[in-house]
Every structure is written in C-alpha cells, then in structure tokens.
Amino acid sequence: MNKTILTIILFSFSFMQDIDKAGWSYEAKATYYLAEKISPENALMLQFSVPIPFVNLGYAYSDNWKKGLRLDGIMLGSLLLASEAYGEIPPDCRNHCDIDNEDEIGDLLTLISLGTLIYKYIDVYNSAETYNDNLYNKVFGGQRSYFSMEYNKQNNGALLALNFPIK
C-alpha cells in the first residue's frame, strides 16, 4: 500500500503546472500572482515580533532565511568581540579611569551590531519587495507597476499615480 501511494505521489510531480506555459490566460496568471505574492508589511511584522537571534521569521517568509542567518552571525560575532574588548573593569576604576583603546573598539563593535539589527529590519522589507518583483517578472515577463496616492490640500482631494515601467 505504501509503495502504491509513493508511486502515485512521485508520478503526480510530472503533471505539475509551470507558470511559463504559453496556454495560460492573463486572468490565470493574475490569479496565480495574487495568490503567491507576499506582503512586505507582514514580513516586517514577523521580523519585529520575534527579535531573537537566529529566529528570522521575516526572512523565512520571503524565502531568504540564509541571508538572515548571515546577518545574525555578524551581529552576534560583533557583540562577542565587543564583550571581549571591554574585558573586566576593576571595581575601583568604574567612574574615574581613562577610556582605553580597547573600550573604543568595543563601542565600535557594539555600534556595528546595532547597525546590523537596524539593517535587518530594512532589508527584510526590501527582500519581500524583490521576491514580488521576481515573481511578477516570472509570471508576466516584465516589471511590475507601482501605485501611489497623495492628498493635496489645495484641491481637497487625492492625487493618484500609476507607474508602468517602459523598456
């Protein structure tokens, strides 16, 4: 019984649809794109919701988790080097001793760690946008259009803009 089910599953992989089929209508492509695209805001929310190192839900959501792991490695490595650079401060020298070169290196490494954390939040949003751009290009064969809206006080109304890239 198990061999039969396994054979059916493996055989069904040969009939999977690909998005490069010429027979797909525009409506089918649009439906596929709308079902498969991801929300950059959700990716950012997932990244914010669990700020634990090596738990990169935002990067996993955009299928780019290896990049999140590399950035976490950089962040934790710089924090470990910073803690090593600070070393042990004697109790009698906490407030009145001069700052060593090692303390300045520790401060720099701590800032690098903080900068990496901020960069992760920016990059997870951009990674989701890049995922959507690549999906649109794969489905429709071109760049996706962008929509923007602004409110104009002079006209008491909205200004709508739709951008279609021209090659």
Residue pairs with C-beta under 8 A, 6 or more apart in sequence:
19 29
19 32
19 138
19 139
20 138
24 32
29 139
29 140
32 139
33 135
33 136
33 139
33 140
36 135
37 131
37 132
37 135
37 136
38 61
38 62
38 128
38 131
38 132
39 128
40 125
40 126
40 128
40 129
40 132
41 125
42 61
42 128
43 58
43 59
43 61
43 62
43 124
43 125
43 127
43 128
44 58
44 121
44 124
44 125
44 128
45 58
46 57
46 58
46 60
46 61
47 56
47 57
47 58
47 59
47 120
47 121
47 124
48 58
48 121
49 57
50 57
53 72
53 75
53 76
54 69
54 72
56 65
56 68
56 69
56 72
56 120
56 124
58 68
58 124
58 127
58 128
59 65
59 67
59 68
59 69
59 124
59 127
60 68
61 128
62 124
62 127
62 128
62 130
62 131
63 131
64 127
64 131
67 123
67 127
68 120
68 124
71 116
71 119
71 120
71 123
72 120
74 112
74 116
75 113
75 116
75 117
75 120
76 113
78 109
78 110
78 112
78 113
78 116
79 109
79 110
79 113
81 109
82 105
82 106
82 107
82 109
82 110
82 113
83 106
85 102
85 103
85 105
85 106
85 109
86 102
86 103
86 106
87 102
89 97
132 144
133 143
133 144
136 142
136 143
136 144
137 143
137 144
142 165
142 167
143 165
143 167
145 162
145 163
145 164
145 165
146 162
146 163
147 160
147 161
147 162
147 163
148 160
148 161
148 163
149 158
149 159
149 160
149 161
150 158
150 159
150 161
151 157
151 158
151 159
152 158
152 159
